[in-house]
Amino acid sequence: MAILLPQQFFNLAPSVGKSYYENLDGILNGSVTVNNASAFPVNLVIYRVNAPTVTYVIPGLNSLTITVNALQVAALLSTAAGAVFGTIEIATSDF
């Protein structure tokens, strides 16, 4: 069964990070969609069970959707270049 969490809006000052999903059990798989509406890049940081931390850079005015197994934390980190804003949406499932 899949659960679509509400779409969240982010507005981060330069060099600021925030977690948008946490499941410390890490038993669910997840899909994360980030829409970066700002001119500056934003980093999507993914933590998974028994896997290295992965960071994806989403350039300004772009989006990214990624699906991962055993999702623990999905966070966004703005770069020092400038403030970023946009939306993040997370769906979890036991697929």
N, C-alpha and C positions, 0 to 999 in steps of 0.2 A: 504494500500500500504506500502511495506517495503522499507527502504533505508539502504543500506549497506555502511557504511563510510569506507574510505580507511584504510588499516592496518597501524598502527603506531608502530614505534620502540621506546622502552624506554631504557634508560641507566641512572640509578639514583645512586648518591653517597649515602653512609650510612646516614640514618635519614633524607632523603629528600623526599618530596612529590610533585606530580604534577597532575593536573586535565587533563583528556583526553577527556571528554565530559561534556558539560554544556548546559542545556535547562531549563532556569528559569521558563518557563511556566509549565513544567512538565506534559504536556498533552499526551506525547508519551510513549509507552511501549518500553522496550529495552532488547537486549540480549548482554551481554558482555563476550568476550573470552579473557583470559589472558594466554599467554605461557611464563612461567618463565624459561629461559635458563641458569640462573646462579645457583651457588651452594647454595646461601642464600635465605631465604624466602622473599616474597614481600606481602604486604597487599593491597587488593582491597577494597576500601571504596565506598559504595553505599549510595547516598542520594535519598530519594523518597518523593513524596508529602504526607503530613500527616502521616508519618511513621518514626519510629526510624532509625537512621543511623546504617548501618550494615557493619561490617568489616570481610572479609574472608582472612585467611592466606593461601597463596599458597606456599607450600614448594619448595625448589630448584629442578630444573629439572622436574617440573610438570606443569599442566595446569588446568584451571577451566573455565567452561561456565555456566553462570547464566542468567536467564530471569526474569525480574521484571516489575511490573506495575508502571506507572507514574514516570519514571526515570528522575531525575533532574541533578545529577552529578555522574560521575564515575571517581574516582581518584586512583592513586597508591601511596603507601608510603613504602619506603624501611626501613628495620629494622636497628638497630645499628650494627648488625652482619657484614655487608659488603655491597658492591655495588651490584646492581641487574641490569639485562638486559633481554630483550626479546621483545615480541610483544603484542599489545592489539588491538582488533578489536571489533567494536560496530555496531550493527544493530538496527534501530528503526522501529517501526510499530505502527499502530493504531489497533492492534489485541485485 
